[in-house]
Amino acid sequence: MINITEVFETNKMIEQENLDVRTITMGINLLDCADKDLNVTCEKIYNKITTLASDLVKTGEEISKEFGIPIVNKRISITPIALVGNSCCRIPGDYVKIAKTLDEAAKKVGVNFLGGYSAIVSKGMTKSDELLIRSIPMAMACTERICSSINVGSTKTGINMDAVRLMGDIIKQTAEQTKDNDSLGCAKLVVLCNAPDDNPFMAGAFHGVSEADAIINVGVSGPGVVKYALEQMDLSANKATANDEHVRDANFEVLCETIKKTAFKITRVGQLVAQEASKRLGVPFGIIDLSLAPTPAVGDSVADILKCIGVEHPGAPGTTAALALLNDQVKKGGVMASSYVGGLSGAFIPVSEDQGMIDAVEAGALTIEKLEAMTCVCSVGLDMIAIPGDTPATTISGIIADESAIGMINQKTTAVRIIPVIGKGVGETVEFGGLLGYAPIMPVNTFSSQRFVDRGGRIPAPIHSFKN
């Protein structure tokens, strides 16, 4: 039973602490749309999406209005298109036609992003997979709302280094194709290891083959709520020790309990929205992703939480430990609030989307190497990082390989969403707008990894993957 105190508490979190439901994402299976005729496949895809998701945006807006809970995005994830287009796509241009169809369907139903222009190539690439991958630069350039993800490795299979090498080239080509828009196409493209089937967040969302025909997944977000809770916690601790010789902040036990309790409350809001959306749309409820996803808004920052925990700037010694603590307590609090926590669920550390991260980069506290260390203990990986446009494709492949290795060895999802901004270098900034924010161009290690990434083949799975 919800009491009036909890109602007031939730209202305060929404009005003053930037609590929101970041996304309602409808997952849609498109395997039954596959046909040998490309035009028929496109027609089936368009019809299925526009039928199943016709009321998605309207329903999200109605729930938001009735419950007073901001629902920022309404999105769609689909079956990896490399599977759907296998029978009818013979050249990369055929996949681009499907991408345009998907974009039209997304615009028709009013969602802001559609994810699933994807291929799963963690062990090897089919001809269809390779065609889709090679179509990505043009597909990202000629569409507005389509997001692409390629899974190049997993704990069970190892890392497909042929795909890793290819993706370095594809990211550079995508940057070139969209250079008139500050290489924005790369912001809609992510390379993953251990990609989950039920992630509602872009750009990595797709509808896995293990899922139902349609599903509702919800992603909640509340960095501002956690930050406020920690500030109040330390304020109380300081008052309690005001008469002592040394005023002290709360200890780690109190800190962890505060984060857990806050994550529980945030997740309950998402559970309410997910169940209501599921009921109204007649689509089964899938999972709640309780990731702390920041925005460029002041006060809605994971970096600010790390500063509350005690580091002067993200990147200072102690940052990785602070992030590990935060990620673990968010998960512990969230799983008590819902039986269906899934997706990524933890703390995101994108640079351009988090004002505190941007400040840390500009202060000289945060480097790509430190961000890589932080990805060992958080939800995803190197996310929304702008780098010089002349960075070699092989260097980008090396960065992807490093992140994939972290994911493979640690049995977690890792990702690279990196943007080589054509025509810009270190010291300049790039403006993406909206939730994507802006970013300083970060320096990249200039020593070559070409010989390493050009070897080809597959890095084997680690020994702890053999559990059957």
Sine and cosine of phi, psi and omega as CSV:
sin_phi,cos_phi,sin_psi,cos_psi,sin_omega,cos_omega
0.00,0.00,0.76,-0.64,0.04,-1.00
-1.00,0.03,0.79,-0.61,0.01,-1.00
-0.99,-0.16,0.15,-0.99,-0.11,-0.99
-0.91,0.42,-0.49,0.87,0.03,-1.00
-0.90,0.44,-0.67,0.74,0.03,-1.00
-0.91,0.41,-0.59,0.81,0.04,-1.00
-0.88,0.47,-0.75,0.66,0.02,-1.00
-0.88,0.48,-0.64,0.77,-0.02,-1.00
-0.89,0.45,-0.69,0.72,0.01,-1.00
-0.91,0.41,-0.67,0.74,0.04,-1.00
-0.85,0.52,-0.66,0.75,0.01,-1.00
-0.90,0.43,-0.66,0.76,0.02,-1.00
-0.88,0.47,-0.60,0.80,-0.02,-1.00
-0.96,0.27,-0.72,0.70,-0.13,-0.99
-0.98,0.22,-0.55,0.83,-0.14,-0.99
-0.89,-0.45,-0.28,0.96,-0.18,-0.98
-0.83,-0.56,0.26,0.96,0.11,-0.99
0.91,0.42,0.45,0.89,0.09,-1.00
-0.94,0.34,0.73,-0.69,0.11,-0.99
-0.46,-0.89,0.28,-0.96,0.24,-0.97
-1.00,-0.02,0.92,-0.38,-0.13,-0.99
-0.93,0.38,-0.61,0.80,-0.02,-1.00
-0.35,-0.94,0.62,-0.78,0.33,-0.94
-0.97,-0.23,0.88,-0.48,-0.04,-1.00
-0.89,-0.46,0.85,-0.52,0.08,-1.00
-1.00,-0.03,0.86,-0.50,0.10,-1.00
-1.00,0.04,0.72,-0.69,-0.06,-1.00
-0.76,-0.65,0.80,-0.61,0.07,-1.00
-0.98,0.19,0.82,-0.57,0.00,-1.00
-0.92,-0.39,0.19,0.98,-0.03,-1.00
-0.87,0.49,-0.55,0.84,0.00,-1.00
-0.97,0.23,0.01,1.00,0.06,-1.00
-1.00,-0.05,-0.13,0.99,-0.05,-1.00
-0.92,0.40,0.69,-0.72,0.01,-1.00
-0.47,-0.88,0.40,-0.92,0.03,-1.00
-0.94,0.35,-0.38,0.93,0.00,-1.00
-1.00,-0.08,0.85,-0.52,-0.05,-1.00
-0.86,0.50,-0.67,0.74,-0.03,-1.00
-0.90,0.43,-0.63,0.78,0.03,-1.00
-0.92,0.40,-0.68,0.74,0.04,-1.00
-0.85,0.52,-0.73,0.69,0.00,-1.00
-0.88,0.47,-0.66,0.75,0.00,-1.00
-0.90,0.44,-0.69,0.72,0.01,-1.00
-0.90,0.43,-0.67,0.74,0.01,-1.00
-0.87,0.49,-0.75,0.66,-0.02,-1.00
-0.87,0.49,-0.72,0.69,-0.05,-1.00
-0.91,0.41,-0.66,0.75,-0.04,-1.00
-0.93,0.37,-0.69,0.72,-0.01,-1.00
-0.91,0.42,-0.74,0.68,-0.07,-1.00
-0.94,0.33,-0.34,0.94,0.07,-1.00
-0.99,0.13,-0.80,0.60,-0.07,-1.00
-0.93,0.38,-0.59,0.81,-0.09,-1.00
-0.98,-0.20,0.26,0.96,-0.08,-1.00
-0.87,0.50,-0.54,0.84,-0.05,-1.00
-0.96,-0.29,0.17,0.99,-0.09,-1.00
-0.88,0.47,-0.78,0.63,-0.05,-1.00
-0.91,0.41,-0.71,0.70,-0.01,-1.00
-0.87,0.49,-0.68,0.73,0.00,-1.00
-0.90,0.44,-0.68,0.73,0.04,-1.00
-0.87,0.49,-0.66,0.75,0.01,-1.00
-0.93,0.38,-0.62,0.79,0.02,-1.00
-0.91,0.42,-0.70,0.72,0.01,-1.00
-0.89,0.45,-0.68,0.73,0.01,-1.00
-0.86,0.51,-0.69,0.72,-0.02,-1.00
-0.93,0.36,-0.69,0.73,-0.06,-1.00
-0.93,0.36,-0.64,0.77,-0.08,-1.00
-0.99,-0.14,-0.15,0.99,0.00,-1.00
0.95,0.33,0.40,0.92,-0.02,-1.00
-0.95,-0.32,0.88,-0.48,0.03,-1.00
-0.88,0.48,0.80,-0.60,0.12,-0.99
-0.90,-0.43,0.97,-0.24,-0.24,-0.97
-0.95,0.31,-0.70,0.71,-0.11,-0.99
-0.76,-0.65,0.55,-0.83,0.17,-0.99
-0.85,-0.52,0.81,-0.58,-0.17,-0.99
-0.68,-0.73,0.19,-0.98,0.03,-1.00
-0.76,-0.65,0.66,-0.75,0.19,-0.98
-0.86,-0.50,0.56,-0.83,-0.09,-1.00
-0.76,-0.65,0.26,-0.96,0.10,-1.00
-0.80,0.60,0.68,-0.73,0.04,-1.00
-0.73,0.68,0.85,-0.53,-0.17,-0.99
-0.91,0.41,-0.39,0.92,0.06,-1.00
-0.87,0.49,-0.49,0.87,0.07,-1.00
-0.97,0.25,-0.66,0.76,-0.07,-1.00
-0.94,0.33,-0.61,0.80,-0.07,-1.00
-1.00,-0.01,0.10,1.00,-0.08,-1.00
-0.84,0.55,-0.61,0.79,-0.10,-1.00
-0.99,0.10,-0.34,0.94,-0.16,-0.99
-0.85,-0.52,-0.17,0.99,-0.06,-1.00
-0.99,-0.16,0.84,-0.54,-0.05,-1.00
-0.92,-0.40,-0.36,0.93,0.02,-1.00
-0.67,-0.74,0.34,-0.94,0.02,-1.00
-0.82,0.58,-0.55,0.84,0.01,-1.00
-0.87,0.49,-0.48,0.88,0.05,-1.00
-0.91,0.42,-0.64,0.76,0.04,-1.00
-0.93,0.38,-0.57,0.82,0.04,-1.00
-0.89,0.46,-0.59,0.81,0.05,-1.00
-0.89,0.45,-0.65,0.76,0.06,-1.00
-0.90,0.44,-0.65,0.76,0.02,-1.00
-0.85,0.52,-0.68,0.74,0.02,-1.00
-0.91,0.43,-0.62,0.79,0.06,-1.00
-0.89,0.46,-0.70,0.72,0.03,-1.00
-0.88,0.47,-0.65,0.76,0.00,-1.00
-0.90,0.44,-0.65,0.76,0.04,-1.00
-0.90,0.44,-0.66,0.75,0.01,-1.00
-0.91,0.41,-0.66,0.75,0.02,-1.00
-0.88,0.47,-0.67,0.74,0.03,-1.00
-0.92,0.40,-0.62,0.79,-0.02,-1.00
-0.88,0.48,-0.70,0.72,-0.04,-1.00
-1.00,0.03,-0.19,0.98,0.14,-0.99
1.00,0.02,0.20,0.98,0.02,-1.00
-0.97,0.25,0.42,-0.91,-0.03,-1.00
-1.00,0.07,-0.47,0.88,0.07,-1.00
-0.59,-0.81,0.50,-0.87,0.12,-0.99
-0.79,-0.62,0.87,-0.50,-0.03,-1.00
-0.95,-0.31,0.50,-0.86,0.02,-1.00
0.74,-0.67,0.13,0.99,0.16,-0.99
-0.98,0.22,0.97,0.24,-0.36,-0.93
-0.67,-0.74,0.28,-0.96,0.13,-0.99
-0.58,-0.82,0.59,-0.81,0.04,-1.00
-0.96,-0.29,0.97,-0.26,-0.14,-0.99
-0.79,-0.61,0.60,0.80,-0.10,-1.00
-0.92,0.39,-0.36,0.93,0.00,-1.00
-0.88,-0.47,-0.43,0.90,0.01,-1.00
-0.06,-1.00,0.24,-0.97,-0.02,-1.00
-0.91,-0.41,0.77,-0.63,0.20,-0.98
-0.98,0.19,0.17,-0.98,0.07,-1.00
-0.87,0.49,-0.64,0.77,0.01,-1.00
-0.89,0.45,-0.68,0.73,0.04,-1.00
-0.85,0.53,-0.73,0.69,-0.04,-1.00
-0.91,0.41,-0.63,0.77,0.04,-1.00
-0.88,0.48,-0.70,0.71,0.01,-1.00
-0.88,0.47,-0.72,0.70,-0.03,-1.00
-0.86,0.51,-0.69,0.73,-0.02,-1.00
-0.94,0.34,-0.31,0.95,0.03,-1.00
-1.00,0.09,-0.21,0.98,-0.15,-0.99
-0.84,0.54,-0.73,0.68,-0.03,-1.00
-0.83,0.56,-0.72,0.69,0.01,-1.00
-0.94,0.34,-0.62,0.78,-0.01,-1.00
-0.89,0.45,-0.65,0.76,0.01,-1.00
-0.94,0.34,-0.49,0.87,-0.02,-1.00
-0.97,0.23,-0.50,0.86,-0.12,-0.99
-0.97,-0.25,0.10,1.00,0.05,-1.00
-0.82,-0.58,0.32,-0.95,-0.02,-1.00
-0.96,-0.29,-0.57,0.82,-0.22,-0.97
-0.89,-0.47,0.11,0.99,-0.07,-1.00
-1.00,-0.04,0.73,-0.68,0.06,-1.00
-0.91,-0.41,0.58,-0.81,-0.07,-1.00
-0.85,-0.53,0.61,-0.79,0.06,-1.00
-0.61,-0.79,0.62,-0.78,0.03,-1.00
-0.79,-0.61,0.83,-0.55,0.04,-1.00
-1.00,-0.09,0.91,-0.40,-0.13,-0.99
-0.97,-0.26,-0.01,1.00,-0.02,-1.00
-0.25,-0.97,0.25,-0.97,0.09,-1.00
-0.37,-0.93,0.28,-0.96,0.03,-1.00
-0.89,0.45,-0.57,0.82,-0.05,-1.00
-0.98,0.21,-0.47,0.88,-0.15,-0.99
-0.90,-0.43,-0.26,0.97,-0.10,-1.00
1.00,-0.05,-0.34,-0.94,-0.06,-1.00
-0.88,-0.48,0.80,-0.60,0.05,-1.00
-0.99,0.15,0.99,-0.11,-0.09,-1.00
-0.95,0.31,-0.38,0.92,0.13,-0.99
-0.89,0.45,-0.67,0.75,0.04,-1.00
-0.94,0.35,-0.63,0.78,0.04,-1.00
-0.87,0.50,-0.71,0.70,0.01,-1.00
-0.89,0.45,-0.69,0.72,-0.01,-1.00
-0.89,0.46,-0.65,0.76,-0.05,-1.00
-0.92,0.40,-0.47,0.88,0.12,-0.99
-0.86,0.51,-0.71,0.71,0.04,-1.00
-0.91,0.41,-0.67,0.74,-0.05,-1.00
-0.90,0.43,-0.64,0.76,0.03,-1.00
-0.90,0.44,-0.67,0.74,0.04,-1.00
-0.90,0.43,-0.66,0.75,0.01,-1.00
-0.91,0.42,-0.62,0.78,0.03,-1.00
-0.90,0.43,-0.64,0.77,0.06,-1.00
-0.88,0.48,-0.68,0.74,0.01,-1.00
-0.91,0.41,-0.68,0.73,-0.04,-1.00
-0.90,0.44,-0.45,0.89,-0.04,-1.00
-0.89,-0.45,0.45,0.89,-0.09,-1.00
-0.92,0.40,-0.44,0.90,0.03,-1.00
-0.94,0.34,-0.22,0.98,0.03,-1.00
-0.86,-0.51,0.64,0.77,-0.01,-1.00
0.82,0.57,0.63,0.78,0.07,-1.00
0.84,0.55,0.58,0.81,-0.09,-1.00
-0.89,0.46,-0.41,0.91,0.00,-1.00
-0.82,0.57,-0.53,0.85,-0.01,-1.00
-0.94,0.35,-0.35,0.94,0.05,-1.00
-0.96,0.29,-0.22,0.98,0.02,-1.00
-0.96,-0.29,0.26,0.97,-0.07,-1.00
-0.75,-0.66,0.79,-0.61,-0.02,-1.00
-0.71,-0.71,0.60,-0.80,0.05,-1.00
-0.94,-0.35,0.79,-0.61,-0.18,-0.98
-0.86,-0.51,0.38,-0.92,0.27,-0.96
-0.81,-0.59,0.68,-0.73,-0.04,-1.00
0.85,0.53,0.72,0.70,0.00,-1.00
-0.91,0.42,0.75,-0.66,0.06,-1.00
-0.98,0.19,0.44,-0.90,-0.02,-1.00
-0.98,0.19,-0.18,0.98,-0.20,-0.98
-0.78,-0.63,0.41,0.91,-0.01,-1.00
-0.95,0.30,0.84,-0.55,0.02,-1.00
-1.00,0.05,-0.12,0.99,-0.10,-1.00
-1.00,-0.05,0.63,-0.78,0.06,-1.00
-1.00,0.02,0.48,-0.88,0.24,0.97
-0.99,-0.12,0.12,0.99,-0.13,-0.99
-1.00,-0.02,0.08,1.00,-0.07,-1.00
-0.96,0.28,0.72,-0.69,0.25,-0.97
-0.50,-0.87,0.28,-0.96,-0.05,-1.00
-0.99,-0.15,0.96,-0.26,-0.10,-0.99
-0.92,0.40,0.39,-0.92,-0.05,-1.00
-0.94,0.34,-0.23,0.97,0.04,-1.00
-1.00,0.08,-0.07,1.00,-0.08,-1.00
-1.00,0.05,0.22,-0.98,0.06,-1.00
-0.95,0.32,0.05,-1.00,-0.04,-1.00
-0.87,0.49,-0.62,0.78,0.10,-0.99
-0.54,-0.84,0.48,-0.88,-0.11,-0.99
-0.46,-0.89,0.44,-0.90,0.10,-1.00
-0.92,-0.40,0.88,-0.48,0.10,-1.00
-0.90,-0.43,0.64,-0.77,-0.05,-1.00
-0.83,-0.55,0.69,-0.72,0.09,-1.00
-0.92,-0.38,0.86,-0.51,0.03,-1.00
-0.99,-0.17,0.27,-0.96,-0.01,-1.00
-0.42,-0.91,0.67,-0.74,0.00,-1.00
-0.36,-0.93,0.76,0.65,0.05,-1.00
-0.84,0.54,-0.62,0.78,-0.01,-1.00
-0.90,0.44,-0.56,0.83,0.00,-1.00
-0.93,0.36,-0.69,0.72,0.02,-1.00
-0.90,0.43,-0.69,0.73,0.02,-1.00
-0.85,0.53,-0.73,0.69,-0.01,-1.00
-0.89,0.46,-0.68,0.74,-0.01,-1.00
-0.88,0.47,-0.64,0.77,0.01,-1.00
-0.94,0.33,-0.59,0.80,0.06,-1.00
-0.89,0.46,-0.69,0.73,0.01,-1.00
-0.92,0.39,-0.58,0.81,0.03,-1.00
-0.87,0.49,-0.75,0.66,-0.02,-1.00
-0.94,0.34,-0.54,0.84,0.06,-1.00
-0.88,0.47,-0.68,0.73,0.04,-1.00
-0.91,0.42,-0.66,0.75,0.00,-1.00
-0.91,0.42,-0.65,0.76,0.01,-1.00
-0.90,0.43,-0.66,0.75,0.02,-1.00
-0.90,0.44,-0.63,0.78,-0.04,-1.00
-0.92,0.40,-0.43,0.90,-0.03,-1.00
-0.93,-0.36,0.27,0.96,-0.10,-1.00
-0.87,0.49,-0.50,0.86,-0.02,-1.00
-1.00,0.01,-0.08,1.00,0.01,-1.00
-0.99,0.14,0.23,-0.97,0.01,-1.00
-0.92,0.39,-0.60,0.80,-0.01,-1.00
-0.85,-0.52,0.92,-0.39,0.07,-1.00
-0.96,0.27,0.77,-0.64,-0.09,-1.00
-0.82,-0.57,0.54,-0.84,0.16,-0.99
-0.96,0.27,0.18,-0.98,0.05,-1.00
-0.89,0.46,0.51,-0.86,0.02,-1.00
-0.98,0.17,0.04,-1.00,-0.11,-0.99
-0.92,0.39,-0.53,0.85,0.03,-1.00
-0.89,0.46,-0.71,0.70,0.03,-1.00
-0.91,0.40,-0.66,0.75,0.02,-1.00
-0.85,0.53,-0.75,0.66,-0.02,-1.00
-0.90,0.44,-0.68,0.73,0.02,-1.00
-0.89,0.46,-0.61,0.79,0.01,-1.00
-0.90,0.43,-0.70,0.71,0.01,-1.00
-0.91,0.42,-0.68,0.73,0.01,-1.00
-0.86,0.50,-0.74,0.68,-0.02,-1.00
-0.89,0.45,-0.63,0.78,0.00,-1.00
-0.93,0.37,-0.68,0.73,0.03,-1.00
-0.88,0.48,-0.60,0.80,0.05,-1.00
-0.86,0.51,-0.75,0.66,-0.03,-1.00
-0.90,0.44,-0.67,0.74,0.00,-1.00
-0.88,0.47,-0.70,0.72,-0.05,-1.00
-0.91,0.41,-0.58,0.81,0.02,-1.00
-0.88,0.47,-0.58,0.81,0.06,-1.00
-0.89,0.45,-0.71,0.71,0.03,-1.00
-0.90,0.45,-0.62,0.78,0.02,-1.00
-0.88,0.47,-0.67,0.74,0.02,-1.00
-0.87,0.49,-0.74,0.67,-0.01,-1.00
-0.90,0.43,-0.68,0.74,-0.02,-1.00
-0.89,0.46,-0.72,0.70,-0.02,-1.00
-0.91,0.41,-0.61,0.79,0.01,-1.00
-0.93,0.37,-0.69,0.72,0.03,-1.00
-0.89,0.45,-0.67,0.74,0.03,-1.00
-0.86,0.51,-0.71,0.70,-0.03,-1.00
-0.90,0.43,-0.71,0.70,-0.08,-1.00
-0.95,0.31,-0.54,0.84,-0.03,-1.00
-1.00,-0.01,-0.19,0.98,-0.02,-1.00
0.93,0.37,0.51,0.86,-0.02,-1.00
-0.84,-0.54,0.71,-0.71,-0.05,-1.00
-0.84,0.54,0.56,-0.83,0.09,-1.00
-0.98,0.19,0.76,-0.65,-0.01,-1.00
-0.99,-0.12,-1.00,0.07,-0.07,-1.00
-0.65,-0.76,0.30,-0.95,0.22,-0.98
-0.96,-0.27,0.83,-0.55,0.14,-0.99
-0.99,-0.15,0.91,-0.41,-0.13,-0.99
-0.99,-0.14,0.50,0.87,-0.01,-1.00
-0.89,0.46,0.64,-0.77,0.16,-0.99
-0.99,0.13,0.99,-0.12,-0.06,-1.00
-0.97,-0.24,0.90,-0.43,-0.07,-1.00
-0.98,0.21,0.19,-0.98,0.15,-0.99
-0.75,-0.67,0.20,-0.98,0.05,-1.00
-0.92,0.39,-0.16,0.99,-0.02,-1.00
-0.90,0.44,0.66,-0.75,0.05,-1.00
-0.89,0.45,0.75,-0.67,0.00,-1.00
1.00,-0.04,-0.06,1.00,-0.03,-1.00
-0.89,-0.45,0.84,0.54,-0.24,-0.97
-0.75,-0.66,0.75,-0.66,0.14,-0.99
-0.93,0.37,-0.58,0.81,0.03,-1.00
-0.85,0.52,-0.62,0.78,0.01,-1.00
-0.92,0.39,-0.53,0.85,0.08,-1.00
-0.90,0.43,-0.69,0.73,0.02,-1.00
-0.88,0.48,-0.59,0.81,0.05,-1.00
-0.93,0.37,-0.61,0.79,0.08,-1.00
-0.89,0.45,-0.60,0.80,0.02,-1.00
-0.91,0.41,-0.50,0.87,0.14,-0.99
0.59,-0.81,-0.07,1.00,0.03,-1.00
-1.00,0.02,0.60,-0.80,-0.04,-1.00
-0.89,0.45,-0.68,0.74,0.07,-1.00
-0.58,-0.82,0.54,-0.84,0.19,-0.98
-0.81,0.58,0.74,-0.68,-0.09,-1.00
0.92,-0.38,-0.40,0.92,0.06,-1.00
-0.92,0.39,0.42,-0.91,0.09,-1.00
-0.80,0.60,0.71,-0.70,-0.07,-1.00
0.97,-0.22,-0.21,0.98,-0.07,-1.00
-0.89,0.46,-0.70,0.71,-0.04,-1.00
-0.90,0.43,-0.64,0.76,0.04,-1.00
-0.91,0.42,-0.66,0.75,0.02,-1.00
-0.89,0.45,-0.66,0.75,0.01,-1.00
-0.93,0.37,-0.62,0.79,0.05,-1.00
-0.88,0.47,-0.70,0.72,0.04,-1.00
-0.87,0.50,-0.75,0.66,-0.02,-1.00
-0.86,0.51,-0.75,0.66,-0.05,-1.00
-0.87,0.50,-0.70,0.71,-0.06,-1.00
-0.93,0.38,-0.66,0.75,-0.03,-1.00
-0.95,0.33,-0.56,0.83,0.08,-1.00
-0.87,0.49,-0.70,0.71,0.02,-1.00
-0.91,0.42,-0.69,0.72,-0.03,-1.00
-0.90,0.44,-0.65,0.76,0.04,-1.00
-0.94,0.34,-0.64,0.77,-0.05,-1.00
-0.93,0.38,-0.65,0.76,-0.05,-1.00
-0.93,0.36,-0.31,0.95,0.09,-1.00
-0.98,0.19,-0.32,0.95,-0.07,-1.00
-1.00,-0.09,-0.32,0.95,-0.02,-1.00
-0.51,-0.86,0.62,-0.78,0.04,-1.00
-0.99,0.15,-0.12,0.99,-0.11,-0.99
-0.81,-0.59,0.80,0.60,0.12,-0.99
-0.98,0.20,0.71,-0.70,-0.03,-1.00
-0.41,-0.91,-0.48,-0.88,-0.01,-1.00
0.90,0.43,-0.83,-0.56,-0.02,-1.00
-0.97,-0.24,-0.81,0.59,0.15,-0.99
0.82,0.57,1.00,-0.02,0.05,-1.00
0.11,-0.99,-0.76,-0.65,0.00,-1.00
-0.81,-0.58,0.78,-0.63,0.05,-1.00
-1.00,-0.02,0.56,-0.83,0.03,-1.00
-0.77,-0.63,0.80,0.60,0.09,-1.00
-0.94,0.35,0.56,-0.83,-0.02,-1.00
-0.98,0.19,-0.83,0.56,-0.13,-0.99
-0.92,0.38,-0.41,0.91,-0.09,-1.00
-1.00,-0.05,0.07,1.00,-0.09,-1.00
-0.72,-0.69,0.94,-0.33,-0.07,-1.00
-0.86,0.51,-0.59,0.81,0.02,-1.00
-0.91,0.42,-0.59,0.81,0.06,-1.00
-0.93,0.38,-0.66,0.75,0.04,-1.00
-0.87,0.50,-0.71,0.70,0.02,-1.00
-0.86,0.51,-0.64,0.77,-0.01,-1.00
-0.91,0.41,-0.64,0.77,0.05,-1.00
-0.90,0.44,-0.73,0.69,-0.05,-1.00
-0.92,0.39,-0.45,0.89,0.04,-1.00
-0.99,0.16,-0.15,0.99,-0.02,-1.00
1.00,0.09,0.17,0.98,-0.04,-1.00
-1.00,0.09,-0.45,0.89,-0.18,-0.98
-0.86,-0.51,0.81,-0.58,0.03,-1.00
-0.87,-0.49,0.21,-0.98,0.06,-1.00
-0.88,0.47,-0.60,0.80,-0.01,-1.00
-0.90,0.44,-0.64,0.77,0.04,-1.00
-0.95,0.33,-0.61,0.80,0.08,-1.00
-0.87,0.50,-0.64,0.77,0.03,-1.00
-0.88,0.48,-0.67,0.75,0.05,-1.00
-0.89,0.46,-0.64,0.77,0.00,-1.00
-0.91,0.41,-0.51,0.86,-0.02,-1.00
-0.93,0.37,-0.25,0.97,0.06,-1.00
-0.91,0.42,-0.37,0.93,-0.15,-0.99
-0.81,-0.58,0.12,0.99,-0.02,-1.00
-0.88,-0.47,-0.19,-0.98,-0.18,-0.98
-0.96,0.27,-0.68,0.73,-0.16,-0.99
-0.83,-0.56,-0.95,-0.30,-0.10,-0.99
-0.24,-0.97,-0.59,-0.81,0.01,-1.00
-0.97,0.23,0.96,-0.28,-0.23,-0.97
-0.83,-0.56,0.78,-0.63,0.06,-1.00
0.80,0.60,0.81,0.58,0.03,-1.00
-0.95,-0.31,0.84,-0.54,0.04,-1.00
-1.00,-0.01,0.74,-0.67,-0.01,-1.00
-0.77,-0.63,0.24,-0.97,-0.01,-1.00
-0.84,0.54,0.61,-0.79,-0.05,-1.00
-0.92,0.39,-0.33,0.94,0.00,-1.00
-1.00,-0.04,0.20,0.98,0.05,-1.00
-0.89,0.46,0.77,-0.63,-0.03,-1.00
-0.89,0.45,0.53,-0.85,0.04,-1.00
-0.86,0.51,-0.57,0.82,-0.01,-1.00
-0.92,0.39,-0.54,0.84,0.07,-1.00
-0.92,0.40,-0.67,0.74,0.06,-1.00
-0.88,0.47,-0.66,0.75,0.05,-1.00
-0.88,0.47,-0.63,0.77,0.03,-1.00
-0.90,0.45,-0.63,0.78,0.05,-1.00
-0.90,0.43,-0.67,0.74,0.04,-1.00
-0.88,0.47,-0.68,0.73,0.00,-1.00
-0.89,0.46,-0.67,0.74,0.01,-1.00
-0.88,0.47,-0.74,0.68,-0.01,-1.00
-0.91,0.42,-0.64,0.77,0.03,-1.00
-0.89,0.46,-0.61,0.79,0.02,-1.00
-0.90,0.43,-0.64,0.77,0.05,-1.00
-0.87,0.49,-0.71,0.71,0.01,-1.00
-0.91,0.40,-0.70,0.72,-0.04,-1.00
-0.89,0.46,-0.74,0.67,-0.07,-1.00
-0.94,0.33,-0.61,0.79,-0.08,-1.00
-1.00,-0.06,0.10,1.00,0.06,-1.00
0.82,0.58,0.71,0.71,-0.01,-1.00
-0.66,-0.75,0.25,-0.97,0.08,-1.00
-0.98,0.21,0.75,-0.66,0.19,-0.98
-0.75,-0.66,0.35,-0.94,-0.08,-1.00
-0.45,-0.89,0.34,-0.94,0.11,-0.99
-0.77,-0.64,0.89,-0.45,0.17,-0.99
-0.83,-0.55,1.00,-0.06,-0.16,-0.99
-0.85,-0.52,0.59,-0.81,-0.16,-0.99
-0.81,-0.59,0.99,-0.17,0.13,-0.99
-0.97,0.23,0.96,-0.27,-0.13,-0.99
-0.99,0.10,0.95,-0.31,-0.08,-1.00
-0.88,0.48,0.78,-0.63,0.04,-1.00
1.00,0.00,-0.03,1.00,-0.01,-1.00
-0.84,-0.54,0.45,-0.89,-0.03,-1.00
-0.72,-0.69,-0.02,-1.00,-0.04,-1.00
-0.84,0.55,0.69,-0.72,-0.02,-1.00
0.98,-0.20,-0.33,0.94,0.06,-1.00
-1.00,-0.07,0.23,-0.97,0.06,-1.00
-0.83,-0.55,0.34,-0.94,0.03,-1.00
-0.75,-0.66,0.70,-0.72,-0.05,-1.00
-0.96,-0.26,0.89,-0.46,0.02,-1.00
-0.99,-0.13,-0.51,0.86,0.05,-1.00
1.00,0.02,0.37,-0.93,0.07,-1.00
0.86,0.52,-0.61,-0.79,0.00,-1.00
-0.91,0.42,-0.33,0.94,-0.04,-1.00
-0.98,0.21,-0.31,0.95,0.14,-0.99
0.92,0.38,-0.52,-0.85,0.04,-1.00
-0.67,-0.75,0.29,-0.96,-0.08,-1.00
-0.52,-0.86,0.61,-0.80,0.19,-0.98
-0.97,0.24,0.58,-0.82,0.06,-1.00
-0.96,0.29,0.86,-0.51,-0.07,-1.00
-1.00,-0.09,0.61,-0.79,0.04,-1.00
-0.94,0.34,0.53,-0.85,0.00,-1.00
-0.87,-0.49,0.60,-0.80,0.07,-1.00
-0.80,0.59,0.80,-0.59,-0.13,-0.99
-1.00,-0.03,-0.04,1.00,0.05,-1.00
-0.97,0.26,0.57,-0.82,-0.19,-0.98
-0.98,0.19,0.60,-0.80,0.16,-0.99
-0.88,-0.48,0.30,0.95,-0.11,-0.99
-0.87,0.48,-0.72,0.69,-0.04,-1.00
-0.87,0.50,-0.62,0.79,0.01,-1.00
-0.91,0.42,-0.79,0.62,-0.11,-0.99
-0.97,0.23,-0.31,0.95,0.00,-1.00
-0.99,0.13,-0.08,1.00,-0.02,-1.00
-0.89,0.45,-0.60,0.80,-0.01,-1.00
0.98,0.19,0.09,-1.00,0.00,-1.00
1.00,0.02,-0.45,-0.89,-0.10,-0.99
-0.71,-0.71,0.72,-0.70,0.16,-0.99
-0.97,0.22,0.83,-0.56,-0.10,-0.99
-0.90,0.43,0.37,-0.93,0.08,-1.00
-0.90,0.43,0.53,-0.85,0.02,-1.00
-0.93,0.36,0.35,-0.94,-0.09,-1.00
-0.87,0.49,-0.55,0.84,-0.04,-1.00
-0.96,0.27,0.00,1.00,0.03,-1.00
-0.99,0.17,-0.25,0.97,-0.09,-1.00
-1.00,0.00,0.99,0.15,-0.14,-0.99
-0.93,-0.36,-0.09,1.00,-0.10,-0.99
-0.95,0.31,0.00,0.00,0.00,0.00
